[in-house]
Amino acid sequence: MYFAYILKSLKDSGFYYGHSNNLEKRLIEHNKGKVRSTKSRTPFILYYSEKFPTKSEAYKREMFFKSIEGYKFLKEKGII
């Protein structure tokens, strides 16, 4: 299983979008500062996730979240 996920920074209240096959491990990596793009924004909490059978589908959903349409969808659904 793969996941598209949204993390929320407790430092700046901003969101980070990603995908992974191991959410727990990935969250730990983010919070330990091992991910360059989020290193300065730790700590994070897992804010939202969706499960997919393939990496490709999870990646496509991550890209959707990052798009204007995805942003509107997340706002309309009250996710962010």
C-alpha positions in Angstrom: 0.0 0.0 0.0 1.0 3.6 -0.7 -0.2 6.8 0.8 -0.6 10.4 -0.4 -0.4 12.5 2.8 -0.5 16.0 4.1 1.6 17.1 7.1 1.1 20.2 9.1 4.0 22.1 10.6 3.5 22.9 14.3 6.1 25.7 13.8 4.5 27.7 11.0 1.1 26.0 10.5 2.0 25.4 6.9 1.2 22.2 5.0 3.5 19.7 3.2 2.2 17.2 0.6 3.9 13.9 -0.1 3.6 10.2 -0.8 5.2 7.1 0.8 4.7 3.4 1.4 5.5 3.8 5.1 3.8 6.8 6.7 5.1 6.2 10.2 8.7 6.0 9.0 8.3 9.0 6.7 6.9 11.2 9.5 9.8 10.3 11.7 12.2 11.3 8.9 10.5 14.6 8.5 10.6 15.3 12.2 14.3 14.3 12.6 15.2 16.9 9.9 16.2 14.3 7.4 14.1 15.8 4.6 15.8 18.9 3.2 12.5 20.7 2.2 11.0 20.4 5.6 14.0 20.5 7.9 13.5 24.1 9.0 9.7 23.6 9.7 9.7 20.8 12.2 7.9 19.4 14.1 5.1 18.0 11.9 1.9 16.0 12.6 0.1 13.8 10.1 -2.8 15.9 9.1 -4.5 13.8 6.3 -3.8 10.7 4.3 -5.4 8.6 1.5 -4.4 4.9 0.7 -3.7 3.6 -2.8 -2.7 0.2 -4.2 0.1 1.6 -6.4 2.9 4.2 -6.0 1.8 5.8 -9.3 -1.7 6.5 -7.9 -0.3 7.9 -4.7 2.1 10.2 -6.6 -0.7 11.4 -8.9 -2.8 12.3 -5.8 0.1 14.2 -4.3 0.4 16.1 -7.5 -3.3 16.8 -7.5 -3.1 18.2 -3.9 -0.3 20.5 -5.1 -2.4 21.8 -8.0 -4.8 24.7 -8.0 -7.7 22.3 -8.5 -6.4 20.2 -5.6 -6.1 23.2 -3.3 -9.7 24.1 -4.1 -10.9 20.5 -3.5 -9.1 20.4 -0.1 -10.6 23.8 0.9 -14.1 22.8 -0.3 -14.0 19.5 1.7 -12.7 21.3 4.8 -9.5 19.3 4.8 -7.3 22.3 4.9 
